[in-house]
């Protein structure tokens, strides 16, 4: 993506443009783009709908954006406003402080949530870090899963090497999530999933049918069907585990 062969695209006010190859794409008003977009940098400060696949080095959404196709960001993709991706997203570093919806899968090296995200498919990353709320319709799979609960969190299944789920503390994030998710019952601050599998697992305020790991610690507020562990198991007396068994 050589810069010298590309021109900038800027939309201020209300306007539209065709897709294509650009250097910097900046939308400050209400701007739509028709066709696939290939650019070095994408910024949306107003409202935008892009009808095509998007490939960029970096992207930053501070307004409201809809992507009617797949999105790929080679360096980073950041959401501070509202973003809907009606396809899959692949970003080396994905950071959400607003509200994001992904219709298919999300993939990245690092996915960090400080707002809310809804992923209908699978979520795969080296590190998944959440200080917000999330819904993942399929598998959440990451080497490191680090969740601080500030709102309802759901995934069909969770897998990783190191999995840590704790109840969030502090007023800042709780206030942010409440402003983003007024329709949800934020008194239910809990992670819900069918199964959790990992090497080292620490859980608080988690509801799961099965937890399987090498070293497993069940902290307070949990409701677990069965725990299967290979090395060590600890349980808080403020949690419910119906069955635990050591396996080879």
C-alpha positions in Angstrom: 0.0 0.0 0.0 2.4 2.7 -1.2 1.3 6.1 -0.2 2.6 7.9 -3.3 0.1 6.1 -5.6 -2.9 7.0 -3.5 -5.0 10.1 -3.0 -7.0 11.1 0.1 -10.8 10.9 0.4 -12.5 13.4 2.6 -16.3 13.8 3.1 -17.5 16.8 5.1 -21.2 17.5 5.5 -23.2 15.1 3.4 -21.9 13.2 0.5 -21.0 9.9 -1.1 -18.0 8.4 -3.0 -17.0 5.2 -4.8 -14.8 2.6 -3.3 -11.3 2.1 -4.5 -7.7 2.6 -3.2 -7.0 5.6 -1.1 -4.4 6.9 1.4 -6.4 8.6 4.2 -10.2 8.4 4.3 -11.8 10.9 6.6 -15.6 11.2 7.1 -16.7 14.1 9.3 -20.3 14.4 8.2 -22.7 11.9 6.7 -20.8 10.0 4.1 -21.5 6.7 2.3 -19.0 4.7 0.2 -20.2 2.3 -2.5 -17.8 -0.6 -3.3 -14.8 -2.2 -1.7 -12.5 0.1 0.1 -8.7 -0.3 0.4 -6.9 2.5 2.4 -4.1 3.2 4.7 -6.1 5.0 7.4 -9.9 5.3 8.0 -11.5 7.8 10.4 -15.3 8.2 10.9 -16.3 11.1 13.1 -19.9 11.4 11.8 -22.1 8.7 10.2 -21.0 6.4 7.4 -22.2 3.3 5.6 -19.7 1.4 3.5 -21.2 -1.1 1.0 -18.3 -3.4 0.4 -15.3 -5.1 2.0 -12.8 -2.9 3.8 -9.1 -3.3 4.0 -7.1 -0.7 6.0 -3.9 -0.4 8.0 -5.7 1.5 10.8 -9.3 2.5 11.6 -10.9 4.7 14.2 -14.7 5.1 14.6 -15.8 8.0 16.8 -19.3 8.4 15.3 -21.6 5.7 13.8 -20.4 3.3 11.0 -21.9 0.4 9.2 -19.7 -2.0 7.2 -21.7 -4.2 4.8 -18.9 -6.6 4.3 -15.8 -8.0 5.9 -13.3 -5.7 7.6 -9.5 -6.2 7.9 -7.2 -3.9 9.8 -3.5 -4.7 9.6 -2.4 -2.6 12.6 -5.4 -1.5 14.7 -9.2 -0.9 14.7 -10.7 1.3 17.4 -14.4 1.9 18.2 -15.3 4.8 20.4 -18.8 5.3 19.0 -21.2 2.7 17.4 -20.1 0.2 14.8 -21.9 -2.6 12.9 -19.8 -5.1 10.9 -22.1 -7.2 8.7 -19.4 -9.8 8.0 -16.2 -10.8 9.8 -13.5 -8.6 11.3 -9.8 -9.3 11.4 -7.6 -6.8 13.2 -4.2 -7.1 14.7 -5.3 -4.9 17.7 -9.0 -4.3 18.2 -10.1 -1.9 20.9 -13.8 -1.2 21.7 -14.8 1.6 24.1 -18.2 2.1 22.5 -20.6 -0.5 21.1 -19.8 -2.9 18.3 -21.8 -5.6 16.6 -20.1 -8.3 14.4 -22.4 -10.5 12.3 -19.8 -13.3 11.8 -16.3 -14.0 13.4 -13.8 -11.7 15.1 -10.0 -12.5 14.9 -7.0 -10.6 16.2 -3.8 -10.7 18.2 -5.3 -8.5 20.9 -9.0 -7.8 21.4 -9.8 -5.4 24.3 -13.3 -4.4 25.3 -14.0 -1.4 27.5 -17.5 -1.0 26.2 -19.7 -3.6 24.7 -19.4 -6.1 21.8 -21.8 -8.6 20.3 -20.1 -11.3 18.1 -22.5 -13.8 16.5 -19.8 -16.2 15.5 -16.5 -17.2 17.1 -13.9 -14.9 18.6 -10.2 -15.9 18.3 -7.2 -13.9 19.7 -3.9 -14.3 21.4 -5.2 -12.0 24.2 -8.9 -11.2 25.0 -9.3 -8.6 27.6 -12.6 -7.3 28.8 -13.6 -4.6 31.2 -17.1 -4.3 29.8 -19.8 -6.6 28.5 -19.8 -9.1 25.6 -22.0 -11.7 23.9 -20.2 -14.3 21.7 -22.5 -16.7 19.9 -19.8 -19.3 19.4 -16.3 -20.1 20.8 -14.2 -17.6 22.6 -10.6 -18.9 22.2 -7.5 -17.1 23.3 -4.2 -17.8 24.9 -5.1 -15.3 27.7 -8.7 -14.6 28.6 -8.8 -11.8 31.2 -12.4 -10.7 32.1 -13.4 -8.0 34.6 -17.2 -8.2 34.9 -19.0 -4.8 34.6 -22.1 -6.2 32.9 -23.6 -9.4 31.5 -21.0 -11.5 29.6 -21.9 -14.5 27.5 -20.1 -17.0 25.3 -21.2 -20.4 24.1 -17.8 -21.9 25.0 -14.5 -20.6 26.3 -11.0 -22.0 25.7 -7.5 -20.9 26.5 -4.3 -21.4 28.4 -4.9 -18.8 31.2 -8.5 -17.9 32.0 -9.3 -15.3 34.7 -12.7 -14.0 35.4 -13.2 -11.5 38.2 -16.0 -9.1 39.3 -15.1 -5.6 38.2 -14.5 -2.9 40.7 -14.6 0.9 40.3 -17.3 3.4 39.3 -15.9 4.5 35.9 -16.4 1.4 33.8 -19.7 0.5 35.5 -21.1 3.9 34.6 -19.9 3.6 31.0 -21.4 0.1 30.5 -24.7 1.3 32.0 -24.8 4.2 29.5 -24.2 1.8 26.6 -26.5 -1.0 27.6 -29.6 0.7 29.1 -31.8 -2.2 27.9 -29.9 -4.9 29.9 -30.2 -5.8 33.6 -26.8 -4.7 34.8 -27.6 -6.0 38.3 -26.8 -9.4 36.8 -23.0 -9.0 36.6 -22.1 -12.6 35.6 -20.4 -14.6 33.0 -22.6 -17.3 31.5 -21.2 -20.1 29.3 -21.6 -23.8 28.6 -18.0 -25.0 29.0 -14.7 -23.5 30.0 -11.4 -25.4 29.2 -7.9 -24.2 30.0 -4.7 -24.8 31.8 -4.9 -22.3 34.7 -8.4 -21.1 35.5 -9.7 -18.6 38.1 -13.4 -17.8 38.1 -15.7 -15.4 40.0 -19.4 -14.9 39.3 -19.5 -17.5 36.6 -22.3 -19.9 35.6 -21.1 -22.9 33.6 -22.2 -26.5 33.0 -18.6 -27.7 32.9 -15.1 -26.4 33.8 -12.0 -28.4 32.7 -8.4 -27.5 33.5 -5.1 -28.3 35.0 -5.3 -25.9 38.0 -8.8 -24.6 38.8 -9.9 -22.1 41.4 -13.6 -21.4 41.8 -14.0 -18.0 43.6 -17.1 -16.5 45.0 -20.4 -16.1 43.2 -20.1 -19.2 40.9 -22.6 -21.8 39.9 -20.8 -24.7 38.2 -22.1 -28.1 37.2 -18.9 -30.1 37.1 -15.2 -29.3 37.6 -12.7 -31.7 36.1 -9.1 -30.9 37.1 -5.7 -32.6 36.6 -3.5 -31.0 39.3 -5.2 -28.7 41.8 -8.7 -27.6 42.7 -9.9 -24.9 45.2 -13.5 -23.7 45.8 -14.9 -20.8 47.7 -17.7 -21.6 50.2 -19.6 -18.7 48.5 -19.9 -20.8 45.3 -21.8 -23.9 44.2 -20.1 -26.8 42.5 -22.3 -29.8 42.0 -19.4 -32.2 41.2 -15.6 -32.1 41.1 -13.3 -34.9 40.0 -9.6 -35.3 39.4 -8.8 -36.7 36.0 -5.6 -38.0 34.3 
